[in-house]
Amino acid sequence: MFAIKGEIPQHYLFKDFLINTGQILTFGTTQPIIWGFWFLQSLFIVTLIFLGVSWLTIKKLKAHERTRFVLIFCIFIFGVILAQYDLNLPRSGVTSLVCVLFFYFGFLFHNANKIPLNIEGFICAVTVLTTSVILYDEHINVASHVYIRFPYFVTNALCGIYAVLCISQLMASRFNCTFIKYLGTCTLHILALHIISFKVVALIQIYVCKYPIIWLAKYPVIDGGGGWWIAYTAAGVMIPTLLCYAMRRVRSILFSSPAI
């Protein structure tokens, strides 16, 4: 395989992939070809922060939830300040500090289960998001600490999360599709492996279009035009899903547990 460093293509061998995967899983650096692994770093750190705050506040049962909210909001503000002044922490630290607030909101939603998910709510959320895009036309990138205005960021993030939950609920209620449900259990695998899965389509594209093999180093794809985006999309979803299914089948055979 190949990877890009500056403008010079360099060999990216299987050994290098394993080494860098180990660094990522132990909260080291990230590499473009497995860029999605940054999310696993941040998710793990966010979970530790949330559990730590919960452990500290559980002793005050009467004001437990209020105290937990205040502490988590303070952590969020601290992350905002670091991002505003372009101060970085190792291991996706700033991203984790900012995102812990949304993790907490997800926890509240999961436990309360009283927030309606319907087409009306979906339309409202999409309307807010569309209006924001029209009025501001600004880019948000959590991984790169590009948040623009934080009220704008929080509002759009919550509306986006709510819209995704609404459409997921609507699809689950109208389409009782086993395949879609199975895809839902493989989302982390797809996130982690979709970019490297693109290389399968890139190889086919190189062969069909007679591109030089060095174009395999292009990131994240060679060219999505001419309908190739469909192939890239299918590969990015299906290859990680099939790998996930294969691993679960092997596990079920070796340990006599049902393959999910």
Phi and psi in degrees as a GROMACS rama.xvg file:
@    title "Ramachandran Plot"
@    xaxis  label "Phi"
@    yaxis  label "Psi"
@TYPE xy
-128.814  159.095  PHE-2
-140.623  166.598  ALA-3
-107.5  131.667  ILE-4
-130.039  105.779  LYS-5
67.0253  -123.389  GLY-6
-114.141  7.61216  GLU-7
-106.767  114.041  ILE-8
-65.7549  137.236  PRO-9
-133.719  153.775  GLN-10
-64.874  136.836  HIS-11
-127.296  88.337  TYR-12
-81.2902  168.58  LEU-13
-58.7547  -37.0818  PHE-14
-60.6304  -42.5893  LYS-15
-63.47  -38.5027  ASP-16
-61.0603  -44.9262  PHE-17
-64.7891  -41.8978  LEU-18
-62.0901  -47.661  ILE-19
-70.9258  -31.985  ASN-20
-62.7476  -42.2334  THR-21
-61.4041  -40.3043  GLY-22
-64.2641  -38.9997  GLN-23
-69.3678  -44.3634  ILE-24
-69.1454  -18.5354  LEU-25
-104.295  23.1463  THR-26
66.6091  41.8576  PHE-27
-96.233  -135.772  GLY-28
-83.4326  170.873  THR-29
-115.51  154.176  THR-30
-121.537  146.447  GLN-31
-54.957  -39.5452  PRO-32
-70.2002  -21.2303  ILE-33
-127.497  43.9588  ILE-34
-59.2092  -34.4521  TRP-35
-61.0476  -14.4329  GLY-36
-67.1484  -17.0566  PHE-37
-58.9175  -32.5331  TRP-38
-64.7127  -37.0283  PHE-39
-66.2919  -39.329  LEU-40
-56.9471  -54.1489  GLN-41
-65.0662  -39.9828  SER-42
-61.675  -40.5469  LEU-43
-65.5575  -44.0809  PHE-44
-66.9007  -41.8888  ILE-45
-60.2628  -41.8918  VAL-46
-62.4159  -42.3142  THR-47
-63.6288  -41.9372  LEU-48
-61.5932  -46.4048  ILE-49
-63.1573  -43.4097  PHE-50
-66.1528  -38.1138  LEU-51
-63.5375  -45.379  GLY-52
-63.1141  -42.1989  VAL-53
-62.7894  -39.6583  SER-54
-66.3289  -38.0802  TRP-55
-69.5743  -32.9013  LEU-56
-95.2754  -11.0397  THR-57
-65.2252  -21.9743  ILE-58
-69.587  -23.3336  LYS-59
-103.748  77.3002  LYS-60
-61.7621  -37.6271  LEU-61
-65.5105  -37.2464  LYS-62
-114.951  26.8873  ALA-63
-57.4685  -52.9  HIS-64
-69.2031  -39.4066  GLU-65
-64.2715  -43.0674  ARG-66
-65.043  -41.8529  THR-67
-62.8818  -42.1724  ARG-68
-61.5519  -45.4097  PHE-69
-60.7507  -45.1117  VAL-70
-64.9142  -43.6655  LEU-71
-66.6904  -38.4762  ILE-72
-66.0882  -37.2097  PHE-73
-64.1214  -40.1028  CYS-74
-62.719  -41.6703  ILE-75
-60.434  -46.6788  PHE-76
-62.4819  -39.4239  ILE-77
-61.3098  -43.0668  PHE-78
-63.4135  -38.5127  GLY-79
-61.0865  -45.4464  VAL-80
-62.0669  -44.2522  ILE-81
-60.2753  -42.1684  LEU-82
-67.6952  -39.6566  ALA-83
-62.5891  -36.6362  GLN-84
-95.4382  10.8346  TYR-85
58.0308  40.3239  ASP-86
-99.6159  127.638  LEU-87
-105.078  150.806  ASN-88
-119.945  149.071  LEU-89
-66.4616  161.068  PRO-90
59.6281  46.0869  ARG-91
55.9213  33.9359  SER-92
-62.2422  -46.0106  GLY-93
-65.9753  -43.5776  VAL-94
-57.6709  -41.0196  THR-95
-67.2541  -39.7195  SER-96
-63.3457  -38.7488  LEU-97
-72.9384  -40.5614  VAL-98
-80.3399  -12.4653  CYS-99
-61.5103  -29.4603  VAL-100
-63.2295  -41.1966  LEU-101
-73.8839  -32.264  PHE-102
-60.8851  -42.0245  PHE-103
-65.4759  -43.226  TYR-104
-60.8411  -39.127  PHE-105
-63.4919  -38.318  GLY-106
-62.3261  -44.7941  PHE-107
-63.1894  -42.2985  LEU-108
-63.1388  -43.0804  PHE-109
-64.2541  -38.7172  HIS-110
-81.4212  -37.6577  ASN-111
-73.4308  -47.336  ALA-112
53.6247  33.2572  ASN-113
-115.115  -5.2595  LYS-114
-79.8343  120.431  ILE-115
-67.0782  137.696  PRO-116
-116.387  102.947  LEU-117
-145.796  176.875  ASN-118
-66.4481  -33.3923  ILE-119
-64.3196  -45.0841  GLU-120
-63.987  -38.4803  GLY-121
-61.864  -44.7654  PHE-122
-62.6941  -41.3524  ILE-123
-62.5958  -45.6045  CYS-124
-62.6151  -44.7404  ALA-125
-65.7727  -36.5154  VAL-126
-62.7818  -44.19  THR-127
-62.6608  -44.4165  VAL-128
-63.4984  -43.8502  LEU-129
-64.3873  -42.0294  THR-130
-62.1233  -41.0872  THR-131
-61.8061  -43.3949  SER-132
-64.129  -41.7847  VAL-133
-66.8995  -41.8185  ILE-134
-76.4907  -37.7463  LEU-135
-109.769  -37.472  TYR-136
49.5404  49.1776  ASP-137
-118.693  153.943  GLU-138
-101.093  135.476  HIS-139
-116.462  132.38  ILE-140
-139.758  102.954  ASN-141
-63.634  -43.6766  VAL-142
-62.8937  -29.6183  ALA-143
-101.54  7.53332  SER-144
63.3043  35.2606  HIS-145
-101.429  97.3083  VAL-146
-110.044  -10.2432  TYR-147
56.4028  -121.631  ILE-148
-92.6942  133.219  ARG-149
-70.3503  -35.2979  PHE-150
-59.7141  -40.6961  PRO-151
-62.4171  -42.9528  TYR-152
-64.3292  -49.1811  PHE-153
-64.1184  -45.1302  VAL-154
-60.8116  -48.0975  THR-155
-68.247  -36.416  ASN-156
-63.5622  -46.7583  ALA-157
-66.5055  -40.4608  LEU-158
-64.7633  -39.6418  CYS-159
-65.3047  -42.6953  GLY-160
-62.6648  -45.007  ILE-161
-63.0879  -41.3024  TYR-162
-62.3866  -41.0119  ALA-163
-64.8247  -42.0359  VAL-164
-63.3513  -39.6761  LEU-165
-63.6434  -49.2659  CYS-166
-66.8694  -32.8978  ILE-167
-66.4928  -42.8591  SER-168
-63.7171  -42.3901  GLN-169
-64.7607  -41.5548  LEU-170
-66.094  -40.5051  MET-171
-66.2508  -33.9162  ALA-172
-79.7584  -28.3301  SER-173
-97.347  -29.7619  ARG-174
-121.936  103.315  PHE-175
-85.1637  70.8604  ASN-176
-103.82  118.559  CYS-177
-63.4524  -36.9148  THR-178
-64.1604  -44.2688  PHE-179
-63.9176  -39.9089  ILE-180
-63.4354  -38.7565  LYS-181
-67.3757  -38.2738  TYR-182
-58.2143  -36.2228  LEU-183
-62.7832  -26.5681  GLY-184
-84.4205  -6.13655  THR-185
-114.742  16.9766  CYS-186
-62.1281  -39.5571  THR-187
-67.605  -37.1995  LEU-188
-63.9189  -41.9144  HIS-189
-64.7853  -43.5583  ILE-190
-59.386  -43.7434  LEU-191
-74.6328  -31.1349  ALA-192
-116.256  2.22748  LEU-193
-66.9157  -35.6657  HIS-194
-69.2566  -43.4665  ILE-195
-68.1276  -27.2984  ILE-196
-68.674  -27.4728  SER-197
-59.5387  -25.9181  PHE-198
-65.5637  -25.1075  LYS-199
-64.1048  -46.8937  VAL-200
-67.5613  -37.0574  VAL-201
-60.162  -40.026  ALA-202
-62.8615  -42.4864  LEU-203
-63.7202  -42.9559  ILE-204
-63.1704  -39.0203  GLN-205
-62.7611  -41.6261  ILE-206
-68.6245  -46.0305  TYR-207
-69.5473  -42.9071  VAL-208
-94.7604  1.70346  CYS-209
60.673  36.883  LYS-210
-77.7758  155.237  TYR-211
-66.1724  145.09  PRO-212
-60.7675  -25.2656  ILE-213
-65.3179  -17.5209  ILE-214
-68.7005  -9.85744  TRP-215
-61.7835  -21.3362  LEU-216
-77.6508  -10.0884  ALA-217
-63.1725  141.749  LYS-218
-125.104  134.245  TYR-219
-87.0274  -18.794  PRO-220
-134.03  167.326  VAL-221
-75.1018  -57.1435  ILE-222
-161.838  123.426  ASP-223
-92.7242  2.05435  GLY-224
-75.4767  170.928  GLY-225
65.3137  25.9173  GLY-226
88.248  -5.44067  GLY-227
-65.3519  -23.6095  TRP-228
-61.8439  -29.7525  TRP-229
-65.7962  -43.8947  ILE-230
-65.3685  -41.9019  ALA-231
-63.0558  -41.6881  TYR-232
-62.8113  -46.7321  THR-233
-61.6219  -43.4178  ALA-234
-65.9184  -41.834  ALA-235
-63.922  -26.15  GLY-236
-94.9577  -46.9487  VAL-237
-75.8913  -40.4526  MET-238
-63.3547  -49.1967  ILE-239
-61.2141  -36.3249  PRO-240
-65.5749  -43.1493  THR-241
-66.1914  -38.7255  LEU-242
-63.6481  -40.329  LEU-243
-63.331  -44.5614  CYS-244
-62.9387  -42.6081  TYR-245
-62.9843  -43.2303  ALA-246
-62.8893  -38.9157  MET-247
-69.5658  -34.8692  ARG-248
-66.1242  -43.5769  ARG-249
-62.0635  -42.0227  VAL-250
-63.0622  -39.8395  ARG-251
-66.5284  -33.9333  SER-252
-73.3882  -42.9933  ILE-253
-72.9888  -36.5455  LEU-254
-115.542  9.82394  PHE-255
52.8748  39.0924  SER-256
-111.76  150.713  SER-257
-65.5505  138.249  PRO-258
-80.2484  123.138  ALA-259
